[in-house]
Amino acid sequence: MIKPTIAYPCFSLVKNDTLLEYGGPDGELGASLRYLSQKFTMVTPEAKATLNDIATEEFAHAEMMATIFHQLTQGLTKEQIIDSGLDAYYVNHGLGVYPASAAGIPFSACALQSKGDPITDLYEDMAAEQKARSTYEYLIDLTDDPDVLAPLRFLREREVVHFQRFGEALDIARDYLNQQHYFFMNKYGCDD
């Protein structure tokens, strides 16, 4: 459980940027929707299962990031809200958790893609996991609070695992697509 106290020097940086991994362009919400959407055009059951599993886990990661933001902002005073640069956010959302980037741009599906091509989508997914890993590393650089560091490090590690699993799914999909496929049809084109 993350303590809802604010006792470290880079409070405002982590607090604002926590939203980046929740609703930003490389965040958990976008990742979960991207993978859930892409699973439908995967060519193997293994690839579909991989995208479904990781999409589900990304929804849990979004909940973790929202919880961190909520706990870091819970009970803030007027002065803390203003000093941390959250005043514009506060005017629009109070201290509610709203999916937006660190710059305050609301979440948009424009930040994700589903091309319908399994190879293209899996490469994009691998890149998305690397961007998320980088973002977690940047967030880790901005805090020394052990109650914030622990979940951020866990989430960074999961991004590495996801990258590896997407690589495995890419190999499986590529192998399937490189096989010769035979399609049998009735010579008359009818079922009789």
N, C-alpha and C positions, 0 to 999 in steps of 0.2 A: 504494500500500500504506500502510495506516495503521500508524504506529509503535506498538508495544504499550507505550509509556511513559506515565507519568502526570505531566505537567509543567505543568499549568495550574490556576488557582485553583478553578474550579467543577467539578472532577473528579466529585464525588459527585452533583451535580445532573445533569450530562449522562449519567453512567453509569446512574443510576436511570431517567431519563426516556427513554433510548435504547430501553428495553423498550416504552415507550408506543407508539412508531411501529412496533414489531415485532408485539406481541400485544395492544395496547390497543384500545379500541372504535373508534378512527379510524385504526388501524394498517394496515400493508401486508398482513398475513396475512388480515385480515377483508376488505379491499378485493379481494384476488385471488379469494377464495371467493365474494364477493358478485357480482362481474362474471361469473365462470365460471358461476354458477348462473343468473343473469339472461339470459344469451345465448340460452338455449333458447326463450324466449318473445318474442324480438324478431321484428318483422314483416317486416324486410327483410334480405337477405344482408349489406348494408353495416353495419347496426347489429349483427348477429351477429358479424361480423368485427371490428368495433371493440371490442366487449366481450371477445372472445377474445384479441385482441392486447394490450389493456390488462391483462387478468387475468394473462397470461403475464409481462408486464413487472413487475406488482406482486409476483409471486413472486420475481423477481430483486431487487426493492427490499427485500423481507423478508430475503433472504439478505445484502444489504449491511448492513442494520441489525443483524442477528445478528452479523455479522463485526465491526462497530464495537464492539458490547457485549463480544464475546469478547476483542478486542484491548485494550480498556480495562481489563478485569478480569484478564487473564492475568498470573499471577505476583504477585498482591496478597498482602501480608502480613496476618497476623491483625489487626494494628492498623488497617491501611487498610480492611479489610472492616468492622470495627466503626465506625471514624470516618466512613466514607461511608454508613452506614445500611444496608449490605447484609447485616448479620448474620442477619436472619430469612430472607432469600432464600438465603443460603449454607447455612443449616441444612437447608432443603428441597431445594436444587438444586446445592449446591457452587458452582462457577463455570460450570456448564453453562448453555447458552442455553435458557431456558424461556419460551414465549409467555405473557406476562403484561403487565398495565398497569404504569405507574409506581408505582401504589399496591400492586402485588403481586397484583392480582386476576387469576386465570388466564384465558386467552383463552376466549371462549365465542361460539358462533354466534348467541347472542341479540343480539349487537351488529350483526348485519347483517340485511338484508331482501331478499326476492325476492317481489314482489307478483304477478308474472305480467302486469302491465299495463305495456307498453313506455314509455308517457309517464311514469307514476309512477316506474318504476325508473330511467329516465334522469335525471329531476330529482333523485332520491336520489343517483345516482352523481355528478352535478355538485356537489351539496352535500358529498358525501364527499371529493371532491378538494379543495374549498375548506377543509374541516376539516383535511385532511392538510397542505395548504400552510401553514395557520396554525400547526400543531404544529411543522413544520420551522422556521418563523420563530422560534418560542419556543425551540426547541433551539439554533438559531444564536445567539440572544441570550445563551445560557448558557455559551458557550465562546469562547475566543480561540485555540484550537489549530488551526493551518492544516490539519493532517492530518484533523481531524474536520470542520472547516468546509467543505472542498472537497466531500466526498460529500454533506453535508447540503444545500449550495446546489444541487448537481446534482439531488438528489431533489426539492427544492422546485420547481425549474424544470420537472421532469417532471410534477408535479402540475398546474401551469398548462397544460401541453400537453394533459394528459388531460382537464381541464375543457373546453378548446376542442374536443377531438375528441368528447366526449359531447354538447356543444352542437350540433355538426354532425350527429351521429347522431340527436339529438332532432328537428332540422329534417327530416331524411330520413324518420324514422318518422311524424312529424306529417303531412308531405305525402302519404305513402302512405295513412295512415288517413283523410285528408280526400278522397281520390279516390273516385269511385263505382266499386263493384266489381260485376261481373256474374258470376253463377254459373249454369252451364248444367247442366240435368238432363234426363234422358230423361223424356218426359211420362208414361211408365208406371211410372217408378221402378225399372226393371229394366235390366240390361245388354243384353237382347236387342233 
